[in-house]
Amino acid sequence: MPVAQSLSALIFVFLGFCFGFFLDLYRVIRRLSAPGPLLTAITDLLFWVTYTIWVYIALLKLNSGEVRFYLLLSIAIGAGCYYYWFSRRLMQAWYYVLFRLVTVAERIVETINVVIETSMRIILWPYRVLETYLLRPIFIVLAWLLSPLLALFNYVNGLRKKATQGAANRGKALVRSMRQALAKLLAPPPIDE
């Protein structure tokens, strides 16, 4: 079965090439998004699990699940070829394309925000006019009319605070004197020498 082995070796070279390609893509996405350490660890794990499943399926389909040294070497050769000839250029291309996509997405989001904000201003204009020219003057007049009542309430509240504070101080002094008297009663008698 030399044909089957050479064909499976070529397929695993392709898998190694794809590994390098998708690893570069993942690295560019991670660099652009700048996730935290926890999210980086989770996405790294997901990448490796996905690639491992991909290789396992290829092993199962092509080689009945048998792991051979030449297959692992083929994956390494494919990844090495990718990194030697294509990695730098394709990473720059991926970075440029994804950076442009992010920039376009940001502009679209900004445009949508401006449209929503403008439409909300237009929709809420009658309410703003009503609030500015009718409700606000009414509230100002009501506040002016109720200001003597507010001052009276503040004065009464201040008197209440003073009264309760004085009672609290007298209560604390009474408890202190009771403790001292109890301590004198319970104290052992002095010993005469």
Beta strands, then each sheet from edge to edge (+ up, - down):
end
